[in-house]
């Protein structure tokens, strides 16, 4: 009897276990499919940054070989990096997707918004975004926010309910026990959905490497003319930099995160491959937004205020 039991035990296969990246991918795919089943007009926020690129890749996987049942939405500040816009347009054409663009410049031209003294337009994105959501009647909006980025995002739900003005109220957010998501909402309201909530910056880069996902070239080390402001290397541009007291120099840099040119800083780096970037990220003790985003440093509660207003 002992021999028989031993033989059975030896012949038993070990239980199947997902790797860390497979588990994250499976969760995100489940979220995309859940939204497709619950909502009528979802849309993916797509800027051409690495997180939105990974989101789109996951959406394509979730519904392959069919087309994804969502369109894309980009809030264009008018100060975006040309390399990123080129990547955005090429990706949309490659997959035959529909892209909605909400333009900050249009709002400035019409006198609805005014330029800020510091030249940055990131805080001006809220109104074009929320009005585009209302005009197109989007009822679910996918965003690439991750909880590891900063504290306002750390307490965000995967399904984040927004009222008819796109505003966030912490008292109306629902518990998400056992990965059960409540997408119920009243007419005029919508839900922001964050499939990458449980990912870290390192997870994103490791997944990009594993899947062979193409990125805009500015994510890798390259020579660029930059100037220093508030401890960050910014790219010169029509947005108002540099000032007379700021010196432009050519440096070997790359970008950890991509946003408005006026508030997104580059980091000194010689990482030109995915493996080198991953090694660099693993050794870093600063979050990507804490190190390179001036809009997060306007006040202690800058991102919290913008979340309440409907920015993300």
C-alpha positions as CSV (number, residue, x, y, z in Angstrom):
1,X,0.0,0.0,0.0
2,X,2.8,2.4,0.9
3,X,4.5,1.8,-2.5
4,X,1.2,2.5,-4.3
5,X,0.6,5.7,-2.5
6,X,4.2,6.8,-3.2
7,X,3.8,6.0,-6.9
8,X,0.6,8.0,-7.1
9,X,2.3,10.9,-5.3
10,X,5.3,10.8,-7.6
11,X,3.0,10.8,-10.6
12,X,0.9,13.7,-9.4
13,X,1.7,17.0,-11.3
14,X,2.3,20.1,-9.2
15,X,-0.6,22.6,-9.2
16,X,-0.4,25.2,-12.0
17,X,0.6,28.6,-10.8
18,X,0.7,31.9,-12.7
19,X,3.8,34.0,-12.7
20,X,3.7,37.5,-11.2
21,X,3.3,39.1,-14.7
22,X,0.8,36.5,-15.8
23,X,-1.4,37.2,-12.8
24,X,-1.3,41.0,-13.4
25,X,-2.1,40.4,-17.1
26,X,-5.0,38.1,-16.2
27,X,-6.5,40.6,-13.8
28,X,-6.3,43.4,-16.4
29,X,-7.8,41.3,-19.1
30,X,-10.6,40.4,-16.8
31,X,-11.2,44.1,-16.1
32,X,-11.4,44.9,-19.8
33,X,-13.9,42.1,-20.4
34,X,-15.9,43.1,-17.4
35,X,-16.3,46.7,-18.7
36,X,-17.2,45.4,-22.2
37,X,-20.0,43.4,-20.6
38,X,-21.3,46.1,-18.3
39,X,-21.0,49.4,-20.2
40,X,-22.3,50.8,-23.4
41,X,-19.7,53.4,-24.5
42,X,-16.3,52.8,-22.9
43,X,-13.2,54.7,-24.1
44,X,-9.4,54.2,-23.4
45,X,-7.4,57.3,-22.5
46,X,-4.4,57.0,-24.9
47,X,-1.5,59.5,-24.8
48,X,1.2,57.4,-26.4
49,X,2.9,57.1,-23.0
50,X,4.1,53.6,-21.8
51,X,1.1,53.0,-19.4
52,X,-1.5,53.7,-22.0
53,X,0.5,51.6,-24.5
54,X,0.5,48.7,-22.2
55,X,-3.3,49.2,-21.6
56,X,-3.9,49.1,-25.3
57,X,-1.8,46.0,-25.7
58,X,-3.8,44.3,-22.9
59,X,-7.1,45.3,-24.6
60,X,-6.0,43.9,-27.9
61,X,-5.1,40.7,-26.1
62,X,-8.4,40.6,-24.2
63,X,-10.5,40.6,-27.4
64,X,-8.3,39.0,-30.0
65,X,-8.8,38.0,-32.7
66,X,-11.8,40.4,-32.7
67,X,-11.3,44.2,-32.8
68,X,-11.4,46.0,-29.4
69,X,-14.9,47.3,-28.7
70,X,-13.6,50.7,-27.5
71,X,-12.3,53.9,-29.1
72,X,-9.4,56.0,-27.8
73,X,-9.3,59.5,-26.3
74,X,-6.3,61.8,-26.0
75,X,-6.3,65.2,-24.3
76,X,-3.8,67.1,-26.4
77,X,-2.2,70.0,-24.5
78,X,-0.5,71.4,-27.6
79,X,2.8,70.9,-25.8
80,X,3.2,67.2,-26.3
81,X,6.5,65.6,-27.5
82,X,6.5,65.2,-31.3
83,X,7.9,61.6,-31.0
84,X,4.9,60.6,-28.8
85,X,2.3,62.1,-31.1
86,X,3.9,60.3,-34.1
87,X,3.8,57.1,-32.2
88,X,0.1,57.7,-31.2
89,X,-1.0,58.3,-34.8
90,X,1.0,55.4,-36.2
91,X,-0.5,53.0,-33.6
92,X,-4.1,54.2,-34.3
93,X,-3.6,53.6,-38.0
94,X,-1.9,50.2,-37.5
95,X,-4.8,48.8,-35.5
96,X,-7.6,50.7,-37.4
97,X,-8.8,52.4,-34.2
98,X,-10.9,55.5,-33.7
99,X,-9.2,58.4,-31.9
100,X,-11.0,61.2,-30.2
101,X,-8.9,64.3,-29.5
102,X,-9.8,67.0,-26.9
103,X,-7.6,70.0,-27.6
104,X,-6.5,72.4,-24.8
105,X,-5.4,74.9,-27.6
106,X,-9.0,75.0,-28.9
107,X,-10.2,76.1,-25.4
108,X,-7.5,78.7,-25.2
109,X,-8.3,80.1,-28.6
110,X,-12.0,80.4,-27.7
111,X,-11.1,82.2,-24.4
112,X,-12.6,79.4,-22.2
113,X,-9.1,78.7,-20.7
114,X,-6.2,81.0,-20.1
115,X,-2.5,80.2,-20.3
116,X,-0.8,79.8,-16.9
117,X,2.1,82.2,-16.0
118,X,4.4,79.2,-15.8
119,X,3.5,77.9,-19.3
120,X,2.4,74.5,-18.2
121,X,-0.9,73.2,-19.6
122,X,-1.3,69.9,-17.7
123,X,-3.6,71.5,-15.1
124,X,-5.7,72.8,-18.0
125,X,-6.6,69.4,-19.3
126,X,-9.5,68.8,-16.9
127,X,-12.2,70.9,-18.7
128,X,-11.5,69.5,-22.2
129,X,-11.4,66.0,-20.8
130,X,-14.7,66.2,-18.8
131,X,-16.6,68.0,-21.6
132,X,-15.4,65.5,-24.2
133,X,-16.7,62.6,-21.9
134,X,-20.0,64.3,-21.5
135,X,-20.4,65.2,-25.2
136,X,-19.6,61.7,-26.4
137,X,-21.6,60.1,-23.6
138,X,-18.7,57.8,-22.5
139,X,-19.9,55.8,-19.5
140,X,-16.5,54.1,-18.7
141,X,-13.1,55.7,-19.2
142,X,-10.0,53.5,-18.9
143,X,-7.0,55.3,-17.4
144,X,-3.4,54.1,-16.9
145,X,-3.1,55.2,-13.3
146,X,-1.1,53.0,-10.9
147,X,-1.2,52.9,-7.1
148,X,2.5,53.1,-6.8
149,X,2.8,56.4,-8.6
150,X,1.8,58.8,-5.8
151,X,-0.6,59.0,-2.8
152,X,-3.7,60.4,-4.5
153,X,-3.6,57.4,-6.8
154,X,-2.7,54.9,-4.1
155,X,-6.2,55.0,-2.6
156,X,-8.1,54.8,-5.9
157,X,-10.4,52.0,-6.6
158,X,-10.2,49.9,-9.9
159,X,-13.8,51.2,-10.7
160,X,-13.9,54.8,-9.6
161,X,-17.4,56.4,-9.8
162,X,-17.7,60.0,-11.1
163,X,-20.7,62.2,-10.8
164,X,-22.4,64.1,-13.7
165,X,-19.6,66.7,-13.4
166,X,-16.9,64.0,-13.6
167,X,-16.0,64.8,-10.0
168,X,-14.7,62.2,-7.5
169,X,-16.3,61.8,-4.1
170,X,-14.6,59.4,-1.7
171,X,-17.9,58.7,0.2
172,X,-19.4,57.3,-3.0
173,X,-16.7,54.8,-3.8
174,X,-17.6,51.1,-3.5
175,X,-15.7,48.2,-1.9
176,X,-14.1,45.8,-4.3
177,X,-14.0,42.5,-2.4
178,X,-12.9,39.3,-4.2
179,X,-12.3,41.4,-7.4
180,X,-16.0,42.0,-7.8
181,X,-16.6,45.4,-9.5
182,X,-19.7,47.5,-9.3
183,X,-20.2,49.5,-12.4
184,X,-23.7,50.8,-11.5
185,X,-24.1,54.5,-12.2
186,X,-26.9,57.0,-12.8
187,X,-27.5,58.7,-16.2
188,X,-24.8,61.4,-16.8
189,X,-22.4,59.7,-14.4
190,X,-19.5,57.6,-15.5
191,X,-16.8,55.2,-14.1
192,X,-13.1,55.7,-14.4
193,X,-11.4,52.2,-14.7
194,X,-7.8,51.5,-13.8
195,X,-6.7,48.1,-15.1
196,X,-3.0,48.7,-14.1
197,X,-3.9,49.7,-10.5
198,X,-1.8,46.9,-9.0
199,X,1.1,47.2,-11.3
200,X,4.4,49.0,-10.4
201,X,6.7,50.9,-12.8
202,X,9.0,47.9,-12.8
203,X,6.1,45.5,-13.6
204,X,5.3,47.7,-16.6
205,X,8.8,47.6,-17.9
206,X,9.2,43.9,-17.4
207,X,6.0,43.3,-19.2
208,X,7.0,45.5,-22.1
209,X,10.2,43.5,-22.3
210,X,8.4,40.1,-22.2
211,X,5.8,41.1,-24.8
212,X,8.2,42.9,-27.1
213,X,6.1,46.1,-27.0
214,X,7.4,49.0,-29.1
215,X,7.7,52.4,-27.3
216,X,8.5,55.9,-28.4
217,X,12.2,56.5,-28.6
218,X,12.3,59.1,-25.9
219,X,11.9,56.4,-23.2
220,X,15.5,55.4,-24.0
221,X,18.8,57.3,-23.6
222,X,19.4,59.9,-26.3
223,X,21.1,63.3,-26.6
224,X,18.8,66.2,-26.1
225,X,19.0,69.9,-25.5
226,X,17.7,70.6,-22.1
227,X,17.8,73.2,-19.3
228,X,17.5,72.8,-15.6
229,X,14.5,74.2,-13.6
230,X,13.4,73.2,-10.1
231,X,15.9,70.3,-10.1
232,X,14.6,68.8,-13.4
233,X,15.9,68.7,-17.0
234,X,13.2,70.2,-19.2
235,X,13.1,70.4,-23.0
236,X,13.1,73.9,-24.6
237,X,9.9,74.7,-26.5
238,X,7.2,77.2,-27.4
239,X,5.6,76.8,-24.0
240,X,8.0,79.4,-22.5
241,X,11.3,77.8,-21.6
242,X,14.1,78.5,-21.1
243,X,14.2,81.9,-19.4
244,X,17.1,84.2,-19.8
245,X,18.8,82.9,-16.6
246,X,18.5,79.3,-17.7
247,X,21.2,77.7,-19.8
248,X,20.5,75.1,-22.5
249,X,23.0,72.2,-22.7
250,X,23.1,68.9,-24.5
251,X,22.9,65.9,-22.2
252,X,22.4,62.1,-22.5
253,X,18.9,61.7,-21.0
254,X,15.7,59.6,-21.2
255,X,12.1,60.0,-20.0
256,X,10.6,57.8,-17.3
257,X,7.1,59.3,-17.8
258,X,5.7,61.3,-20.6
259,X,3.3,64.3,-20.4
260,X,3.3,68.0,-21.2
261,X,6.8,69.2,-22.2
262,X,6.5,72.1,-19.8
263,X,6.3,69.9,-16.7
264,X,7.9,66.6,-17.6
265,X,11.5,66.3,-16.7
266,X,14.2,64.0,-18.3
267,X,16.6,62.0,-16.2
268,X,20.3,61.5,-16.8
269,X,20.7,58.0,-18.2
270,X,22.7,55.8,-20.5
271,X,20.1,53.1,-20.7
272,X,19.5,52.3,-24.4
273,X,18.0,48.8,-24.1
274,X,15.0,47.4,-22.2
275,X,17.3,45.4,-20.0
276,X,19.3,48.5,-19.0
277,X,16.1,50.5,-18.3
278,X,14.8,47.7,-16.1
279,X,18.1,47.6,-14.1
280,X,18.0,51.3,-13.7
281,X,14.4,51.3,-12.5
282,X,15.1,48.4,-10.0
283,X,17.8,50.5,-8.4
284,X,15.8,53.7,-8.2
285,X,14.4,55.0,-4.9
286,X,12.2,57.7,-6.4
287,X,8.9,57.2,-8.1
288,X,8.7,58.3,-11.7
289,X,6.2,61.1,-11.0
290,X,8.1,62.2,-7.8
291,X,11.3,62.5,-9.8
292,X,10.1,64.0,-13.1
293,X,6.7,65.6,-12.9
294,X,6.5,69.3,-11.9
295,X,2.7,69.3,-11.9
296,X,2.7,66.9,-9.0
297,X,4.8,69.3,-7.0
298,X,2.6,72.4,-7.2
299,X,1.3,71.6,-3.7
300,X,1.0,68.7,-1.3
301,X,-2.5,68.0,-2.5
302,X,-2.1,68.9,-6.2
303,X,-3.1,65.5,-7.6
304,X,-5.8,65.0,-4.9
305,X,-7.4,68.3,-5.9
306,X,-7.2,67.5,-9.6
307,X,-8.7,64.0,-9.0
308,X,-11.7,65.6,-7.2
309,X,-12.2,68.0,-10.2
310,X,-12.2,65.0,-12.7
311,X,-8.7,65.1,-14.1
312,X,-8.0,61.4,-13.6
